Amino acid sequence: QVQLVESGGGLVQAGGSLRLSCAASGRTFSSYTVGWFRRAPGKEREFVVQITRSGGSTFYADSVKGRFTISRDNAKNTVYLQMNSLKPEDTAVYYCACRNTGAWDYWGQGTQVTVSS
């Protein structure tokens, strides 16, 4: 069992930056691929980015490529999402999730990011 807690959300002006954190419980966190997703008002949840167990491989959605950076510190059981050059369309609740293989098994409660124009 893994519990995930996101933090770092808030209100920022367009062009600004935020860093989200996803803190995990459980000794096996390093064995999970971790992803970030977001759900904007009135829209479906969408994939943002993922990072593999060792952090050696990442995959970004086109909408955030070049602006967002994911990283992880397995010693701290934490994954980070650095978000730069934020746009109003990045406004959403951001969730982290993790999986071994296949489906995303565990989800956090989400953190709100609001980007004002």
C-alpha positions as CSV (number, residue, x, y, z in Angstrom):
1,Q,0.0,0.0,0.0
2,V,1.2,3.5,-0.9
3,Q,-0.2,6.8,0.2
4,L,0.5,9.9,-1.8
5,V,0.2,13.5,-0.6
6,E,0.5,16.4,-3.0
7,S,1.5,19.9,-2.0
8,G,2.8,23.1,-3.4
9,G,-0.3,24.3,-5.3
10,G,-1.5,27.8,-5.2
11,L,-2.3,31.0,-7.2
12,V,0.2,32.4,-9.6
13,Q,0.2,34.9,-12.4
14,A,0.7,33.8,-16.0
15,G,4.4,33.3,-16.7
16,G,5.1,32.4,-13.1
17,S,6.4,29.2,-11.6
18,L,5.3,26.7,-9.0
19,R,6.8,23.5,-7.7
20,L,4.6,20.6,-6.7
21,S,5.6,17.8,-4.4
22,C,4.3,14.3,-4.1
23,A,5.3,12.7,-0.9
24,A,4.8,8.9,-0.6
25,S,4.6,6.6,2.3
26,G,5.9,3.0,2.0
27,R,9.3,1.5,1.7
28,T,8.8,0.4,-1.8
29,F,8.2,3.8,-3.4
30,S,11.3,3.5,-5.5
31,S,9.8,0.5,-7.3
32,Y,7.0,2.6,-8.7
33,T,6.7,4.7,-11.8
34,V,5.1,8.0,-10.8
35,G,3.0,10.3,-12.8
36,W,1.3,13.6,-12.6
37,F,-2.2,14.2,-14.0
38,R,-4.5,17.2,-13.9
39,R,-8.2,17.9,-14.2
40,A,-9.3,21.3,-15.3
41,P,-12.9,22.5,-14.5
42,G,-15.4,20.9,-16.8
43,K,-12.7,18.7,-18.5
44,E,-11.6,15.1,-18.2
45,R,-8.5,14.2,-16.3
46,E,-5.4,14.3,-18.5
47,F,-1.9,12.9,-18.3
48,V,0.8,15.4,-17.7
49,V,4.1,13.6,-17.2
50,Q,5.6,10.4,-15.7
51,I,9.0,9.3,-14.4
52,T,10.3,5.8,-14.1
53,R,11.5,4.1,-11.0
54,S,15.1,5.2,-11.2
55,G,14.3,8.6,-12.7
56,G,16.1,7.6,-15.8
57,S,13.2,8.1,-18.2
58,T,10.5,10.7,-18.4
59,F,7.6,11.3,-20.7
60,Y,5.7,14.5,-21.1
61,A,2.5,15.6,-22.6
62,D,3.0,17.9,-25.5
63,S,1.1,20.7,-23.7
64,V,3.7,20.9,-21.0
65,K,6.9,19.9,-22.8
66,G,9.7,22.4,-22.3
67,R,7.9,24.1,-19.4
68,F,7.4,21.4,-16.8
69,T,10.1,19.2,-15.3
70,I,9.6,16.1,-13.2
71,S,12.2,14.7,-10.9
72,R,12.3,12.3,-8.0
73,D,14.3,11.8,-4.8
74,N,13.8,8.2,-3.8
75,A,15.7,8.7,-0.6
76,K,13.0,11.2,0.4
77,N,10.1,9.2,-1.2
78,T,9.2,12.4,-3.1
79,V,8.5,13.3,-6.7
80,Y,8.6,16.9,-7.8
81,L,7.0,18.8,-10.6
82,Q,8.6,22.1,-11.5
83,M,6.2,24.2,-13.5
84,N,7.6,27.2,-15.3
85,S,6.0,29.7,-17.8
86,L,2.6,28.8,-16.4
87,K,-0.4,29.6,-18.5
88,P,-4.1,30.1,-17.6
89,E,-4.9,26.9,-19.3
90,D,-2.7,25.1,-16.8
91,T,-5.3,25.8,-14.1
92,A,-6.4,22.5,-12.7
93,V,-6.3,20.2,-9.8
94,Y,-3.0,18.3,-10.1
95,Y,-2.8,14.7,-8.9
96,C,0.1,12.3,-8.5
97,A,-0.2,8.6,-9.0
98,C,2.0,5.6,-9.0
99,R,2.1,2.1,-10.6
100,N,4.2,-0.9,-10.9
101,T,2.9,-2.0,-14.3
102,G,-0.4,-1.4,-16.1
103,A,-3.0,0.7,-14.3
104,W,-2.2,3.5,-12.0
105,D,-2.7,1.9,-8.6
106,Y,-2.5,4.7,-6.1
107,W,-3.6,8.3,-6.2
108,G,-3.2,11.4,-4.1
109,Q,-5.9,13.8,-3.1
110,G,-4.8,16.5,-5.5
111,T,-3.6,20.1,-5.1
112,Q,-5.1,23.1,-6.8
113,V,-3.1,25.2,-9.2
114,T,-4.7,28.4,-10.4
115,V,-3.0,30.6,-13.0
116,S,-4.4,34.1,-13.5
117,S,-4.1,36.0,-16.7
